[in-house]
Structure formats: C-alpha cells, structure tokens
Amino acid sequence: MRLLLFLLVLLPTVAPIRCYAGWNKDYLQVACSVLDIFCYKLDPNKDGYTEKGCGITVSCFRDGCSGGLCCCSGDYCNAAPGFTIFSSLLLVSAAAMACLGQ
C-alpha cells in the first residue's frame, strides 16, 4: 500500500501534465513542459472567448477559479465548459483511502 501511495504522489512530478491549448474553441491536446503543473482556462470578459493552455504562462498557484481564470492540476482538466476540479479531488480521495487501508 505504501508503494501505491508513493507512486500516486510521485507520478505527477515525473510525467508532464496534458492540457487543452488554444483560443476560442480551436484547441489541441498538448503535453506541457515538466515545469507546468496546472492547466488553465481564461475568459476574462466572460464572453465565451476563451484561452486554454499550460499553467506556467499564467498565475496558477492552486486549483480553482478567480475572476475569469480557472486552474486545475489533472490531465485535460481544462476541457469542460463548467470546469471542475473533479480529477484532483479524485486523486486526493484515492490517496486518503490508500492510507486508511493500511
């Protein structure tokens, strides 16, 4: 169990995060730099014109939304229009269950 927990913690630091990147519904799936730990979705005017990409290019410090900027830390987590942090919560839940199962 400890090995599984270790791998869950280590995996995000080894494999680069994958995000959608582009502008206004013209998005590509990209593998980000190993320095990137967030995907983002930016819609500052909340007019539907959005930019998506990897987190090093904007100020992403944690999962969540502020103003028109949303950041998340799971692969392709910036895809949905509703934008949730479900993937991060799922990872934390799995790690907690692994710890409790010891």
C-alpha positions as CSV (number, residue, x, y, z in Angstrom):
1,M,0.0,0.0,0.0
2,R,2.8,2.4,0.8
3,L,4.3,1.8,-2.6
4,L,1.0,2.7,-4.3
5,L,0.7,5.9,-2.3
6,F,4.3,6.8,-3.1
7,L,3.6,6.2,-6.8
8,L,0.4,8.4,-6.7
9,V,2.4,11.2,-5.2
10,L,5.4,10.8,-7.4
11,L,3.6,10.3,-10.8
12,P,2.5,13.9,-11.3
13,T,6.1,15.1,-10.8
14,V,7.5,12.7,-13.3
15,A,5.0,12.8,-16.2
16,P,4.2,16.2,-17.6
17,I,0.6,17.3,-17.3
18,R,-1.5,17.2,-20.5
19,C,-3.8,20.1,-21.3
20,Y,-6.0,21.6,-24.0
21,A,-4.3,24.6,-25.5
22,G,-5.6,27.2,-28.0
23,W,-8.1,30.0,-28.4
24,N,-11.8,30.3,-28.9
25,K,-12.9,26.6,-29.5
26,D,-9.8,25.8,-31.6
27,Y,-8.0,23.6,-29.1
28,L,-5.3,21.0,-29.4
29,Q,-4.3,18.3,-26.8
30,V,-0.7,19.1,-25.7
31,A,1.9,17.7,-23.4
32,C,3.1,20.5,-21.2
33,S,6.6,21.2,-20.0
34,V,7.7,19.3,-16.9
35,L,7.7,22.6,-15.2
36,D,4.0,23.1,-15.7
37,I,1.8,21.6,-13.0
38,F,-1.5,23.3,-14.0
39,C,-3.8,23.6,-16.9
40,Y,-5.8,26.8,-17.2
41,K,-8.9,28.3,-18.9
42,L,-9.0,32.1,-19.2
43,D,-12.2,34.0,-20.1
44,P,-11.5,37.4,-18.5
45,N,-14.6,39.1,-20.0
46,K,-16.8,36.0,-19.5
47,D,-18.0,36.5,-23.1
48,G,-17.2,33.0,-24.3
49,Y,-13.9,33.9,-25.9
50,T,-11.6,31.6,-24.0
51,E,-7.9,30.7,-24.0
52,K,-6.7,27.4,-22.7
53,G,-3.2,26.2,-22.0
54,C,-0.5,25.1,-19.6
55,G,-0.1,26.9,-16.2
56,I,3.4,28.3,-16.4
57,T,2.2,31.0,-18.7
58,V,-0.3,32.5,-16.2
59,S,-0.6,32.8,-12.5
60,C,-1.8,29.4,-11.4
61,F,-0.9,28.5,-7.8
62,R,-3.7,26.1,-6.9
63,D,-6.8,24.5,-8.3
64,G,-9.8,26.8,-8.5
65,C,-11.2,29.9,-10.2
66,S,-10.7,33.6,-9.6
67,G,-12.3,36.1,-11.9
68,G,-12.1,34.7,-15.4
69,L,-9.1,32.4,-14.7
70,C,-9.6,28.8,-13.7
71,C,-6.6,26.5,-12.9
72,C,-6.6,22.7,-12.4
73,S,-4.0,20.0,-12.0
74,G,-5.3,16.9,-13.8
75,D,-4.7,15.8,-17.4
76,Y,-7.1,17.6,-19.8
77,C,-9.0,19.1,-16.8
78,N,-9.5,22.4,-18.7
79,A,-11.8,20.8,-21.2
80,A,-15.3,21.2,-19.8
81,P,-17.2,24.5,-20.1
82,G,-18.3,24.0,-16.5
83,F,-14.7,23.5,-15.4
84,T,-14.5,21.4,-12.2
85,I,-11.6,20.2,-10.1
86,F,-13.0,16.7,-10.0
87,S,-9.8,15.0,-11.2
88,S,-7.8,16.5,-8.3
89,L,-10.4,15.5,-5.7
90,L,-10.4,12.0,-7.1
91,L,-6.7,11.7,-6.7
92,V,-6.8,13.0,-3.1
93,S,-9.6,10.6,-2.3
94,A,-7.7,7.7,-3.7
95,A,-4.6,8.6,-1.7
96,A,-6.6,9.0,1.5
97,M,-8.3,5.6,1.0
98,A,-4.9,4.0,0.5
99,C,-3.6,5.5,3.7
100,L,-6.7,4.4,5.7
101,G,-6.5,0.9,4.3
102,Q,-3.1,0.2,5.9
